[in-house]
Amino acid sequence: MHAVVPLAAPDRIFLPWGTSHLAVLTVTVLGAIGLVELARRGDARTVRVAGLVLAGALTLVTAGYQVAAFDPARPGLTLPLQLSDLAPYAAAWAVVSGQRWATVLTYYWGLTLSVQALLTPALGGADFPAPSFLVFFSDHVLVVWIAVLLTWGLRRHPTWWDYRVALGATVLWAVPAQVVNVVTGANYGYLGHKPETASLLDVLGPWPWYLLVEAALVVGVWALITLPWVRPPGGTGRSWWPRPRSSAGSASSPRGPARHPPGSPPSPPPGRAG
């Protein structure tokens, strides 16, 4: 949820829920639907290439802006320490490496924090096609697209363990971010005060109470977006990685039938001596 600072005086001011904002939201929804269809109907190579293109574009846009925005005279105020500064790298790495922790963070950060930033953008300055506009929305839209591609397209679904991992990672981010806020006077994560533009935090009460309400909302909302993917009533999650179907192998093994060294006798059937 970072605010992109315009580098020049704007000709047209960005207005939340104006024409350009509504256009971005429309493109976000249509693109997400298209990616799910691509993942389910396209061949594996095409889906892989599409994911890598998204990851590459996201990394270039994010890193390019962060380098341009960094001010050596104010290092504490221009460090990339917002969650939305980190989410693009998690999303890109999830596509490139398939690492579960990166996919977990992309799901929880992307489908709540990035979506919230798209609905209530902390964007001051110029409207489309200003660089600040393009960077802000590219950062958030691409993260959401990758989260949708991985979750609905490739069916990598979270479990309660992943829920706890996401909460723990967010706490690990918040503690040092607040230390930097106190030392430098920055406001990473809006932990020190609310953003200047309208946001959901406006209805959560004054500081510091809105932080407690926000934390409770995160815990609750992330639990709600975990529920559809887990089996009631025990809450044991479905496998994050889809299990291949095999008529010869055991359905309980995600890797299919066991392999034997060449020339070795097969394992005896269950219930019979070797």
Buried (B, 14 or more C-beta within 10 A) or exposed (E): BBBBBBEEEBEBEBEBEEEBBEEBBEEBEEBBEBBBEBBEEBEEEEBEEBBEEBBEBBBEBBBEBBEEBEEEEEEBBBBBBBBBBBBBBBBBBBBBEBEBBBBBBBBBBBBBBBBBBBBBBBBBBBBBEBBBBBBBBBBBBBBBBBBBBBBBBBBBBBBBBBBEBBBEBBEEBBEEBBEBBEEBEBBBBBBBEBBEBEBBBEEBEEEEEBBEEBBEBBEEBBEEBBEEBBEEEEEEBBEBBEBEEEEEBEEEEEEBEEEEEEEEEEEEEEEEEE
